[in-house]
Structures are given as structure tokens and as C-alpha cells.
Amino acid sequence: MAAVLVVVLSRGRHGELSPLRVVLAGVAVTAMFVSFSQGLLVIDQQSFESVLYWLAGSVSGRDLSLIAPLLPLFGAALLLSALLTRHANALLLGDDMVTGLGMQATTIKLLLGLIVIVLAGSSVALAGMIGFVGLIVPHMARGLFGIDHRWLLPACALLGACLLLLADLASRFLMPPQEIPVGVMTALIGTPFFIYLARRKMAGQ
């Protein structure tokens, strides 16, 4: 439902999708669903502390046994993403070129969107709402490894893990003995980066 709302809100006059509009629509939809969650917490006071910590995002106390039920989803999504790297590279040439190569641009985009939904939804189910990782890491990876998805996707996985690890370490040592939710740390890093991207996009237009 969230993915459909983001796509609908981010479409332009002629149905095109702008990366900046997608990000802004994602922020708006996230705020809406967070408000719904907070409203449910008011009704159910017993779950307030645990769910509030999950909303902030944290990997603390997450046992490896929690990952087991989601491993088939992770495995299928990762396998499909590996199979679609060539098609993702073709999308960089434009929809017309993709059609000329005998591929279905709409089908490719739907499959890639499904992969994103499965991986993001599963990650949020495990660790809560750790934001801005998906915004920062791809730009870092493109700057270091280029736009070829055969290298870009593994680089994003590695850099994303490194960023999360650094944010988790910082959250544990910033205010000892209290531990700050790692989602707060990634937001502190990601918010200035998001503003920079938005200003650069507007300056380019």
C-alpha cells in the first residue's frame, strides 16, 4: 500500500517518475504511517515503550533467530536482483532503448520495485525504521564504483552494512551507559545529505 501511494504521488504530468519526487513522496507517506502507528500506541499503552523504540530503529537485542523466517524472502529477492542487473543497466538508456532491445521496461520496473519492497519491508520488520541508509549509500556507491549495477548492487550492500555498523557503534558510545537508537544516528547523518541533494537538484533545474 505504501509503495503504491509513493508511485501515485510521485508521478509527473505525463506519468514520468522523478527521483526527487519519489523521495519526497516517500517522506510524506512515511510521516503518515508513523502518525497512524503513534495513534495506535495511544490506544495500547502497554506496548508503548517497545514499539516506540522500534519506530526509532535499532539492531540492539535482535537475535539471529529472528532472521530465519525471513531468509527465504531475502534469498529470493537477492537472487532476482542478481538476475536483473543487465536489465537494470538497460533502463539507464531510457524506455525506448529498452523496448528496442526486446525488453519490457514496465515489467522490469515492477520486478525491481517488488525487490525493493520485499527487502525494505523485511528489514524494517527486523530492525525498525532505520532511515536514510537507502538515500545515502547508493550515491556513495555510484561515486566510487560507477553506474554498472553488477558492481553497484554489491557495493551498496557492503557500504550499507558499514554505515549501519558505524552508526550502531556511535549510538552505543555517544551517551554511555544509555544507547541511542541507531535510526537517530542515521537520521543525523542523512538529513544534511538529503538537504544537499534537494538543493543541488533545484540548482540544476
BELNOR-V811091 format. One line per field, one symbol per residue. phi: phi as a letter, one per 20 degrees, with the letter a starting at -180 (. if undefined). psi: psi as a letter, one per 40 degrees, with the letter a starting at -180 (. if undefined). A space follows every 10 residues. Layout:
phi = ???
psi = ???
This chain:
phi = .ffffffffe fefdnfdegf ffffffffff ffffffffff fffdffefff ffffffnadf mefffffgfe ggffffffff fffdffffff ffeoffffff endeffffff ffffffffff fffffednee emffeffgff fffecndfff dfffffffff ffffffffff fedfcfefdf gfffffffff ffffffffff fffff
psi = ddddddddde iadeeihhdd dddddddddd dddddddddd dddgddeddd ddddddhieh ehidddddde dddddddddd dddedddddd ddeidddddd eeihdddddd dddddddddd ddddddeagg iededddddd ddddeaehed dddddddddd dddddddddd ddedgieihh hddddddddd dddddddddd dddd.
